[in-house]
Structure formats: structure tokens, C-alpha cells
């Protein structure tokens, strides 16, 4: 048996979550052409601005040269137009030229200025296209496998990505929770900044060394499922965590003061699903109690009603115990608890002797209590039936 006692219990919520990269960039070409070479090692870390692919630049270099020549021609025409406009202005002041001719020269100069601006813009565009022939990394992170090799023909803004870069430090943990549970969690975490620290349990059962920080900003409720996606951020300096991994997020949601915990092995369910337990009652008789359970805390149930401090909960030998039956309580870990059914046989003989006598229940059962057993709950216990 286990003697129940009031205690303070930290409430931990364990929520399923999936890891994702904090930043993801699909690499697509912005210009078309033949891929000349791949400039990175697949699976390696790349830095922002690092070259990844080189597309054949010949056509873009030719376009840049053409636009540069067009700019030179426009600048030469502007110089001639400026000279003519200046000369016509002097002739107009000397009344040697009509105003109409002088205005035409001034308009030609403005047109030449516009032609130079257009030529400069065309040259800038050609230069930009040439730069885009060398594809660079937009973010830092770990790069995935390449979907193309040298000699492949790519097009501008194609649907298929050449490769993907994912920033793995820090990582994000997306946790799906019902909106009702989210509201309860927010109430419990109100004013508790330290409780926003989350422990991550990995798929192999190990606990990740770095704590995650729970965030609530920007959440919305899914209309179809009524769930909310919470997000936690966790450092990943060693690259242990990978996108897509499933984890369990443990959130400490406060502390329950002076509550009862009952071992789960001592709680049974009826056919209707009600929780029940057997305790040692008056005269060492087994007594069935109907329980109200709040939640699981490890391998124990948090009991809100049905049990009280000091109750002796039977957790083993339940298959041999019936309500109102005499029992001999044995604390967990004692040698008598390890004897198993033999102890029950001895108790049955003592019970028979008690029935033949007139001294009552005291002669029919013997109680073995360990010192201080009422002050703490043992992790396991046993009870021998009559």
C-alpha cells in the first residue's frame, strides 16, 4: 500500500511539436541559360552572398557591351546638341537667328539628355542580368542537394528550385494545441517569464540540452480543427536538430500547492470509464472509492476528489482484494511485500482463525507499517488479501 500525503506539484504540459528551419530559401534562376558549373558542396554550410551556380554569361556580356555602346552614342549626340543649342542662343541674342530655330535647338538638347538617361538604364539592366548569371546565396545556412548539374538548361523564375538553403540555428518548434488549452496555458503562464522556457524531448527519449523559448505572437485559430499553432525558438549550434523531426515540448505551467498524487497502478477503470481505487478502511477492510482525476503527472494521477491525505492506497494485489475484505497492509519495499501470494496465504489462515474466535477483526488481520510511511508516498506497494 501507499500512504498518500499532500505535496506541491509542478504542472508540466507535454505537447507534440515539429521542428522547422527559421529561414528557408528556394534557389531559382532569375535569368535563363546553360549552367556552366556548380560552385558549392552539397550539404555544406554556405554564407549569404556566396556563389552557388554559374550560368553561361556570354549573351549577357554581349548585351552589356551593346548597351554601353548605345550610351556612348547618346552621350556624343548630347554633346553635339549642347554645342548647337549654345551657339543658337548666342545668335538669338545678336538677332542673327530666329527664336523658332533657337527653341528647336534647346528641345533637341533636352531630347539628347533623355536618350542618355535611357541608355544608362539599359546598361544598368544589362549589368544586372550579367550579375544574375552568377547565382548567389540569399541567406546563410545549410544547403541541400542540387537538382541540376553542369550543362542543364534553366529558365528565369522556373517552378523547380535548383536547391534549398535552410537556416538551422536557431530552429523553430511548431506546436499544435486546441484553442481552449491555449487559453488555459496563457492563464497559467501569466506573469511567469521563466515558465516560457520549454524542454524538448527528442524522438529517442533524450532531453535536448538547449532550452527553447515559447512564443505566442501571431497565432490564429484554424476554423476547421479549432487548433492553434504555437511557436518556440531553440538554439541549434551543433546542428543536432533537423527540420521535420518530431519532438515533445515540456512546458512548466505553474505549481499546484498541496495536492494529492496517486500512483496510476492503484487506479482502475470501471466499464463506464469511471476511476476507482481501493483503500484500507476501518478494521483493515478494503474500501472502494470513486475518484475524480485532473491530469497525469508522470506515472501518477492528480486526484481532485475521492481521496484525502493519510489514506492507505492499495496498489498491488488488487486481483485478490474485494471491497469489505480484510487485508494486511504492507508498505512498499518491505520483505513482506516481496513474498507475494505466500503472505496472502498466511493472512487467510489468520482470518479463518479470527472467524472461529470471538475477538473480531483484530484477530483476523495483522497490519505491518513502516516508520514514517504516512509521511510520504512510496513509488510502489503491495497488499495481501484475506
Residue pairs with C-beta under 8 A, 6 or more apart in sequence:
1 280
1 312
1 313
1 314
1 315
1 329
1 330
1 331
1 332
1 381
1 382
1 383
2 262
2 263
2 266
2 312
2 313
2 315
2 332
2 377
2 378
2 380
2 381
3 310
3 311
3 312
3 313
3 331
3 373
3 374
3 375
3 376
3 377
3 378
4 260
4 261
4 262
4 307
4 308
4 309
4 310
4 311
4 312
4 313
4 377
5 260
5 309
5 310
5 374
5 375
5 376
5 377
6 258
6 259
6 260
6 309
7 258
7 259
7 260
7 261
7 377
8 255
8 256
8 257
8 258
8 259
9 255
9 256
9 259
9 261
9 297
9 302
10 252
10 254
10 255
10 256
11 188
11 252
11 253
11 254
11 255
11 256
11 295
11 297
12 250
12 251
12 252
12 253
12 297
13 185
13 250
13 251
13 253
14 201
14 248
14 249
14 250
14 251
15 175
15 176
15 177
15 230
15 248
15 249
15 251
16 175
16 176
16 246
16 247
16 248
16 249
17 173
17 174
17 175
17 176
17 200
17 232
17 246
17 247
17 248
17 249
18 173
18 174
18 244
18 245
18 246
18 247
19 171
19 172
19 173
19 174
19 241
19 242
19 243
19 244
19 245
19 246
19 247
20 171
20 172
20 173
20 174
20 243
20 244
21 141
21 166
21 167
21 168
21 171
21 172
21 243
22 167
22 168
22 169
22 170
22 171
22 172
22 233
23 139
23 141
23 166
23 167
24 164
24 165
24 166
24 167
25 137
25 138
25 139
25 141
25 164
25 165
25 166
26 161
26 164
27 52
27 53
27 135
27 137
27 138
27 161
27 162
27 163
27 164
27 165
28 157
28 158
28 160
28 161
28 162
29 53
29 55
29 132
29 135
29 154
29 155
29 156
29 157
29 158
29 162
30 132
30 135
30 156
30 157
31 55
31 60
31 129
31 132
31 133
31 156
32 55
32 153
32 154
32 155
32 156
33 55
33 56
33 57
33 59
33 60
33 133
33 153
33 154
34 55
34 56
34 151
34 152
34 153
34 154
35 53
35 54
35 55
35 56
35 148
35 149
35 150
35 151
35 152
35 153
35 154
36 54
36 55
36 56
36 150
37 53
37 54
37 150
38 52
38 53
38 146
38 148
38 149
38 150
39 50
39 51
39 52
39 53
39 54
40 46
40 50
40 51
40 52
40 143
40 146
42 143
42 144
42 145
42 146
42 163
43 142
43 143
43 144
43 145
44 142
44 143
45 140
45 141
45 142
45 143
46 52
46 137
46 140
46 141
46 142
46 143
46 165
47 137
47 140
48 137
48 138
48 139
48 140
49 136
49 137
50 136
50 137
51 134
51 135
51 136
52 135
52 136
52 137
52 143
52 162
52 163
53 134
53 135
53 148
53 162
54 133
54 134
54 135
55 132
55 133
55 134
55 135
55 154
56 133
57 130
57 133
57 134
60 126
60 129
60 130
60 133
61 130
63 126
63 129
63 130
64 123
64 126
64 127
64 129
64 130
66 126
67 119
67 122
67 123
67 125
67 126
68 123
68 126
70 119
70 122
70 123
71 116
71 119
71 120
71 122
71 123
73 119
74 112
74 115
74 116
74 118
74 119
75 116
75 119
77 112
77 115
78 109
78 112
78 113
78 115
78 116
80 112
81 105
81 108
81 109
81 111
81 112
82 109
82 112
84 105
84 108
84 109
85 102
85 105
85 106
85 108
85 109
87 105
88 97
88 101
88 102
88 105
88 106
89 102
89 105
89 106
91 97
91 102
92 98
92 99
92 101
92 102
135 162
137 143
137 165
138 165
139 165
139 167
140 165
140 167
141 165
141 166
141 167
141 168
142 165
142 166
142 167
142 168
142 239
143 163
143 164
143 165
144 163
144 164
144 165
144 166
145 163
146 162
146 163
147 160
147 161
147 162
147 163
148 154
148 162
154 162
166 243
168 236
168 239
168 241
168 242
168 243
169 235
169 236
169 237
169 239
170 233
170 234
170 235
170 236
171 233
171 234
171 235
171 236
171 241
171 243
172 231
172 232
172 233
172 234
173 198
173 200
173 212
173 231
173 232
173 233
173 234
173 247
173 249
174 229
174 230
174 231
175 229
175 230
175 231
175 232
175 249
176 227
176 228
176 229
176 230
177 185
177 227
177 228
177 230
178 226
178 227
178 228
179 221
179 226
179 227
179 228
182 219
182 228
182 230
185 251
185 253
186 216
188 195
188 253
188 254
189 195
189 196
189 214
189 251
189 253
189 254
192 254
195 251
195 252
195 253
195 254
196 213
196 214
197 211
197 212
197 213
197 214
197 252
198 211
198 212
198 213
198 214
198 232
198 234
198 249
198 250
198 251
199 207
199 208
199 211
199 212
199 249
199 250
200 207
200 208
200 210
200 212
200 234
200 247
200 248
200 249
200 250
201 207
201 208
201 247
201 248
201 249
201 250
202 208
202 245
202 247
203 245
203 246
203 247
208 234
208 240
208 241
208 247
210 234
210 235
210 236
210 237
211 234
212 232
212 233
212 234
212 249
213 232
213 233
213 234
214 230
214 231
214 232
214 249
214 251
215 230
215 231
215 232
215 233
216 230
218 231
219 228
219 229
219 230
219 231
220 228
220 229
221 227
221 228
222 228
222 229
232 249
234 241
256 302
259 302
259 303
260 302
260 303
260 307
260 308
260 309
261 297
261 300
261 301
261 302
261 303
261 377
262 277
262 291
262 300
262 301
262 303
262 307
262 313
263 299
263 300
263 301
263 313
263 315
263 377
263 379
263 380
263 381
264 296
264 299
264 300
264 301
265 299
265 315
265 316
265 380
266 277
266 278
266 313
266 314
266 315
266 318
266 381
267 275
267 276
267 277
267 291
267 293
267 301
268 275
268 276
268 277
268 318
269 275
269 276
270 276
274 290
275 290
275 291
275 292
275 293
275 301
275 306
276 288
276 289
276 290
276 291
277 288
277 289
277 291
277 306
277 307
277 313
277 314
278 286
278 287
278 288
278 289
278 313
278 314
278 318
278 321
278 323
278 383
279 286
279 287
279 289
279 307
279 311
279 312
279 313
279 314
280 286
280 287
280 311
280 312
280 314
280 327
280 329
280 383
281 287
283 326
283 360
283 361
283 365
284 326
284 327
284 328
284 329
284 361
284 365
284 367
285 324
285 325
285 326
285 327
285 361
286 314
286 321
286 322
286 323
286 324
286 325
286 326
286 327
286 383
286 385
287 323
287 324
288 323
289 306
289 307
289 311
290 306
291 301
291 303
291 305
291 306
291 307
292 303
292 304
292 305
292 306
293 301
293 302
293 303
293 304
294 301
294 302
294 303
294 304
295 301
295 302
296 302
307 313
310 374
312 329
313 381
314 321
314 327
314 329
314 381
314 383
315 332
315 380
315 381
315 382
315 383
316 337
316 380
316 381
316 382
316 383
317 344
317 382
317 383
317 384
317 385
318 383
320 341
320 344
320 384
320 385
321 327
321 383
321 385
322 385
325 385
325 386
326 347
326 351
326 354
326 361
326 364
326 365
326 386
327 347
327 365
327 383
327 384
327 385
327 386
328 343
328 347
328 350
328 365
328 366
328 367
328 368
328 383
328 384
329 367
329 368
329 369
329 383
330 336
330 337
330 343
330 368
330 381
330 382
330 383
330 384
331 337
331 368
331 369
331 370
331 373
331 378
331 381
332 378
332 379
332 380
332 381
332 382
333 370
333 378
333 380
334 368
334 370
336 343
336 368
336 384
337 343
337 381
337 382
340 382
341 384
343 384
344 384
344 385
344 386
346 384
347 365
347 366
347 384
347 385
347 386
348 385
348 386
350 363
350 364
350 365
350 366
351 364
351 365
351 386
353 363
353 364
354 360
354 361
354 362
354 363
354 364
354 365
355 364
357 363
364 386
365 386
